[in-house]
Amino acid sequence: QVTLVESGGGSVQTGGSLRLACAARTSTSRNTYSNYCMGWFRQAPGKEREGVATIDRNGDTNYASSVKGRFTISKDIGKNAFYLQMNSLTPEDTAMYYCAADPTRSSLGWGCVVHTVPSFAYGGQGTQVTVSS
């Protein structure tokens, strides 16, 4: 069982930056958790969930085209945490952001890609990101 808790959301102006963090609480061994696919998705009011970024067991990453070049996903297995650095934010990035993890999609080739994030086995409660113009 894995519990994920997001932090770092807030309000910024266009062009600003935020760093989201996702802390995992798990009884799974660190070695096992390190093989999980970890990712972020977002949902804006009235819109469908959108996968944003993933990072697999090898550290390989996958991004939605809408955030590529602006967002960076990273992880720190020693801290049981992973992150989303968001730069050059625009009002279109305003949404609730959720972190998620899945033990079955360990690599990009095994489905650790952005369009699968909303269906991951474990997800957090979300953190709000608001970007004003």
C-alpha positions in Angstrom: 0.0 0.0 0.0 1.3 3.5 -0.9 0.0 6.8 0.3 1.0 9.9 -1.7 0.9 13.4 -0.4 1.4 16.5 -2.6 2.8 19.8 -1.6 4.1 23.0 -3.2 1.0 24.3 -5.0 0.1 28.0 -4.9 -0.6 31.1 -6.9 1.9 32.7 -9.3 1.8 35.1 -12.1 2.4 34.3 -15.7 6.1 33.4 -16.3 6.6 32.3 -12.7 7.7 28.9 -11.3 6.6 26.4 -8.8 8.0 23.1 -7.5 5.6 20.4 -6.5 6.6 17.6 -4.3 5.1 14.2 -3.7 6.0 12.3 -0.6 5.3 8.6 -0.4 4.4 6.7 2.7 4.7 3.0 2.1 5.3 -0.3 3.8 6.9 -1.5 0.6 10.6 -1.8 0.6 12.5 1.1 -0.9 14.0 -1.3 -3.4 10.6 -2.3 -4.6 9.2 1.3 -4.6 12.2 2.5 -6.7 10.9 0.3 -9.5 7.5 2.1 -9.6 6.5 4.4 -12.4 5.8 7.9 -10.9 3.9 10.6 -12.5 1.8 13.7 -12.4 -1.5 14.6 -13.9 -3.8 17.6 -13.7 -7.4 18.5 -14.0 -8.8 21.9 -14.7 -12.4 22.8 -14.0 -14.7 21.4 -16.7 -11.8 19.5 -18.4 -10.7 15.9 -18.5 -7.7 14.7 -16.6 -4.4 15.3 -18.4 -1.2 13.3 -17.8 1.7 15.8 -17.4 4.9 13.8 -16.8 6.2 10.4 -15.9 9.6 9.0 -14.7 10.3 5.4 -14.8 12.6 3.1 -12.7 15.6 4.0 -15.0 15.0 7.7 -14.6 13.7 8.0 -18.1 11.0 10.6 -18.5 8.0 11.3 -20.7 6.1 14.6 -21.0 2.9 16.0 -22.4 3.6 18.2 -25.4 1.9 21.1 -23.6 4.6 21.1 -20.9 7.7 19.8 -22.6 10.6 22.1 -22.2 8.9 23.9 -19.3 8.3 21.2 -16.7 10.8 18.7 -15.3 10.0 15.6 -13.3 12.6 14.1 -10.9 12.8 11.7 -8.0 14.7 11.1 -4.9 14.2 7.5 -3.9 16.3 8.0 -0.7 13.6 10.4 0.5 10.7 8.4 -1.0 9.8 11.6 -3.0 9.4 12.9 -6.5 9.0 16.3 -7.8 7.6 18.5 -10.6 9.5 21.7 -11.4 7.3 24.0 -13.4 8.7 27.0 -15.1 7.3 29.6 -17.5 3.8 29.0 -16.2 0.8 30.3 -18.0 -2.9 30.6 -17.1 -3.5 27.4 -19.1 -1.5 25.5 -16.5 -4.0 26.4 -13.8 -5.4 23.1 -12.4 -5.4 20.7 -9.6 -2.2 18.7 -9.8 -2.1 15.1 -8.6 0.9 12.8 -8.2 0.5 9.1 -8.9 2.5 5.9 -8.8 2.1 2.4 -10.3 4.0 -0.8 -9.6 3.2 -2.4 -12.9 4.4 0.2 -15.3 8.1 0.1 -14.4 9.5 1.6 -17.7 8.5 3.7 -20.6 8.2 0.5 -22.7 5.9 -1.0 -20.1 3.4 1.9 -20.1 5.1 4.5 -17.9 3.9 7.2 -20.2 1.8 10.4 -19.7 -1.5 9.2 -21.1 -1.6 6.4 -18.5 -1.0 8.5 -15.4 -4.7 9.1 -14.5 -5.2 5.4 -14.2 -2.2 4.6 -12.0 -2.8 2.4 -9.0 -2.0 5.0 -6.4 -2.8 8.7 -6.4 -2.7 11.7 -4.0 -5.3 14.2 -3.0 -4.0 17.0 -5.2 -2.6 20.4 -4.8 -3.9 23.5 -6.5 -1.9 25.6 -9.0 -3.3 28.9 -10.1 -1.5 31.1 -12.6 -2.8 34.6 -13.1 -2.2 36.8 -16.2 
